[in-house]
Amino acid sequence: MVFFAAIIFATLPIMFKSLSSELTPTEDKGAFLAIGSAPSNERRLCTSGDGTVSKILTDTDEVQFAMTISGVLSTNQSLNVVTLKDRKDRSRSQAQVLAELNAKAKGIPEVSVSGFAFPEIETGETRATDWFCD
């Protein structure tokens, strides 16, 4: 019994090094959200001129659909819902597209945009398609 316990404790460091540091592995779900905010006198979150978040998203090859909803959470914020093309039809992963969006959005003066993926763990909420399908 003591010998068995010693073997278990001796192998623990090796087992911990082989485990990933994440709770769950990142998953390419093909969709993400981006939340933007700007000063109250700034209109670049909701217009489609050069340098806006909408323009950055529509100019990205991997983006299939992008929708910007202005005034979400407060009048100077926006919510961007983005879906990507199928994984086989794009050359970059969701994480790479998100990294590009976040990097390009930093170049828009006085605007803060943060793109993030949906959670990896199912929390029991229903998908939007479940609302419309029987």
C-alpha positions as CSV (number, residue, x, y, z in Angstrom):
1,M,0.0,0.0,0.0
2,V,2.8,2.4,0.9
3,F,4.7,1.4,-2.2
4,F,1.6,2.1,-4.4
5,A,1.2,5.6,-2.8
6,A,4.9,6.4,-3.4
7,I,4.5,5.5,-7.1
8,I,1.5,7.8,-7.4
9,F,3.2,10.7,-5.7
10,A,6.4,10.2,-7.8
11,T,4.5,10.4,-11.1
12,L,2.4,13.5,-10.1
13,P,5.0,16.1,-11.4
14,I,5.2,14.3,-14.7
15,M,1.5,14.1,-15.1
16,F,1.0,17.8,-14.2
17,K,3.6,18.9,-16.8
18,S,1.8,17.0,-19.5
19,L,-1.6,18.6,-18.8
20,S,-2.5,21.8,-20.6
21,S,-2.8,24.9,-18.6
22,E,-6.3,25.7,-19.9
23,L,-9.5,24.5,-18.4
24,T,-10.8,23.6,-21.9
25,P,-9.0,23.9,-25.2
26,T,-9.8,26.8,-27.4
27,E,-12.4,26.0,-30.1
28,D,-12.9,27.6,-33.5
29,K,-16.6,28.2,-33.4
30,G,-16.6,30.5,-36.4
31,A,-18.2,33.4,-34.6
32,F,-17.3,36.1,-32.1
33,L,-18.4,39.3,-30.5
34,A,-16.7,42.7,-30.4
35,I,-17.7,45.5,-28.0
36,G,-16.6,49.0,-28.8
37,S,-16.8,52.3,-26.8
38,A,-16.0,55.9,-27.6
39,P,-16.5,59.3,-26.1
40,S,-20.0,60.6,-26.3
41,N,-19.2,63.0,-29.1
42,E,-17.6,60.3,-31.3
43,R,-19.5,58.8,-34.1
44,R,-17.0,56.4,-35.6
45,L,-18.5,53.3,-33.9
46,C,-21.7,53.6,-35.9
47,T,-20.6,55.0,-39.2
48,S,-19.1,53.0,-42.0
49,G,-16.3,55.4,-43.0
50,D,-12.7,54.5,-43.3
51,G,-11.1,53.2,-40.1
52,T,-14.2,52.1,-38.3
53,V,-14.8,48.7,-36.8
54,S,-17.4,48.0,-39.5
55,K,-14.9,48.8,-42.3
56,I,-12.2,46.6,-40.7
57,L,-14.6,43.7,-40.4
58,T,-16.0,44.0,-44.0
59,D,-12.4,44.2,-45.4
60,T,-11.4,41.0,-43.6
61,D,-11.5,38.1,-46.1
62,E,-12.5,35.5,-43.5
63,V,-15.6,37.4,-42.3
64,Q,-18.9,36.1,-43.8
65,F,-21.3,38.4,-41.9
66,A,-20.7,41.4,-39.6
67,M,-23.5,43.4,-37.9
68,T,-22.9,46.5,-35.8
69,I,-25.5,47.5,-33.3
70,S,-24.9,51.0,-32.0
71,G,-26.2,52.2,-28.7
72,V,-26.1,48.8,-27.0
73,L,-25.3,49.1,-23.3
74,S,-25.1,52.9,-23.6
75,T,-25.3,55.5,-26.3
76,N,-21.6,55.6,-26.9
77,Q,-21.1,51.8,-27.2
78,S,-21.6,49.3,-30.0
79,L,-22.0,45.5,-30.2
80,N,-20.5,43.8,-33.3
81,V,-21.7,40.2,-34.1
82,V,-19.4,38.5,-36.5
83,T,-19.6,35.2,-38.2
84,L,-16.8,33.7,-40.2
85,K,-16.7,31.6,-43.3
86,D,-16.5,27.8,-42.9
87,R,-13.2,26.6,-41.6
88,K,-12.3,24.9,-44.9
89,D,-13.0,28.1,-46.8
90,R,-10.6,30.3,-44.8
91,S,-6.9,30.3,-44.3
92,R,-6.8,31.7,-40.8
93,S,-8.3,30.5,-37.5
94,Q,-10.8,32.4,-35.4
95,A,-8.0,33.4,-33.0
96,Q,-5.9,34.8,-35.8
97,V,-8.9,36.9,-37.1
98,L,-9.6,38.1,-33.6
99,A,-6.0,39.1,-33.1
100,E,-6.0,41.1,-36.3
101,L,-9.3,42.9,-35.4
102,N,-7.9,43.8,-31.9
103,A,-4.6,45.1,-33.4
104,K,-6.3,47.2,-36.2
105,A,-8.9,48.6,-33.8
106,K,-6.1,50.0,-31.6
107,G,-5.3,52.3,-34.5
108,I,-8.7,54.1,-34.3
109,P,-8.2,57.2,-32.1
110,E,-10.3,57.5,-29.0
111,V,-12.1,54.3,-29.7
112,S,-11.7,51.1,-27.6
113,V,-12.7,47.8,-29.3
114,S,-12.4,44.4,-27.7
115,G,-13.2,41.3,-29.7
116,F,-13.7,38.0,-27.8
117,A,-14.9,34.5,-28.6
118,F,-17.9,32.7,-27.1
119,P,-17.2,30.7,-24.0
120,E,-15.8,27.2,-24.5
121,I,-17.9,25.5,-21.8
122,E,-21.6,24.9,-22.4
123,T,-23.5,26.6,-19.6
124,G,-26.9,25.3,-20.4
125,E,-28.1,28.3,-22.4
126,T,-30.0,27.7,-25.6
127,R,-28.6,28.5,-29.0
128,A,-30.4,31.1,-31.2
129,T,-31.3,28.3,-33.7
130,D,-33.1,26.4,-30.9
131,W,-35.6,29.2,-30.6
132,F,-36.8,28.9,-34.2
133,C,-36.6,25.1,-34.8
134,D,-38.9,22.5,-33.5
